């Protein structure tokens, strides 16, 4: 019987502005909250809500983690890479 593997997780990348935000996080709890949120998004990149706007490029999405009180703005590329645009504490 073949093994049932879960779908491959999406790769996470950061825009320059999001990378700068992450570099400035020094609190361990904030890092944990962001990490948990990124895991959720990497498992299911379509979990976030689309943000209305320009449809010529990849659809900008937002995901709010109610438990960790974190909101992430991101888009998904054709190669299933999640590009984080901004990290916002709720």
C-alpha positions in Angstrom: 0.0 0.0 0.0 1.5 3.4 -1.0 2.2 5.9 1.8 -0.1 8.9 1.9 1.9 12.1 2.1 0.5 15.4 2.9 0.7 18.0 0.2 4.1 19.8 0.0 4.2 23.0 1.9 4.6 26.3 0.1 7.9 28.0 0.3 7.9 31.3 2.3 9.8 34.4 1.0 9.8 37.9 2.3 9.6 41.2 0.4 12.3 43.7 1.5 9.9 45.6 3.7 8.6 42.5 5.4 12.2 41.2 6.0 13.0 44.5 7.7 10.0 44.1 9.9 11.0 40.6 10.9 14.6 41.7 11.6 13.3 44.2 14.1 11.4 41.6 16.2 13.3 40.8 19.3 10.6 39.4 21.5 10.5 35.6 21.6 6.7 35.5 21.9 6.3 37.7 18.8 8.7 35.4 16.8 6.7 32.3 17.9 3.4 34.0 16.8 4.8 34.9 13.4 6.3 31.4 13.0 3.0 29.7 13.8 1.1 32.0 11.4 3.6 31.3 8.6 3.2 27.5 9.1 -0.5 27.8 8.7 -0.1 29.8 5.5 2.6 27.4 4.1 0.3 24.5 4.6 -2.7 26.2 2.9 -1.7 29.4 1.0 -5.3 30.0 0.0 -6.4 30.3 3.6 -6.2 34.1 3.6 -8.9 36.4 2.3 -8.3 38.2 -1.0 -7.8 41.9 -0.8 -9.8 43.8 -3.4 -7.7 45.7 -5.9 -5.6 45.3 -9.0 -6.0 41.9 -10.6 -3.2 42.2 -13.2 -0.7 40.5 -10.9 -0.8 37.9 -8.1 -3.8 38.4 -5.8 -2.8 40.1 -2.5 -4.3 38.2 0.4 -4.5 38.7 4.2 -4.5 36.1 6.9 -5.4 37.0 10.5 -4.4 34.5 13.1 -7.0 35.0 15.9 -5.0 32.9 18.5 -1.6 34.6 17.9 -3.1 38.0 17.1 -1.0 38.4 14.0 -2.1 39.6 10.5 0.1 38.8 7.4 -0.3 40.3 4.0 1.0 38.1 1.2 0.6 36.8 -2.3 1.2 33.4 -3.9 3.3 33.0 -7.0 2.6 30.6 -9.8 5.3 28.3 -8.4 3.5 28.2 -5.0 5.9 30.5 -3.2 4.2 32.6 -0.5 5.7 36.1 -0.6 5.1 37.9 2.7 4.6 41.6 2.1 3.8 42.8 5.6 3.5 41.5 9.2 1.1 43.3 11.4 0.3 42.7 15.1 -3.4 42.9 15.7 
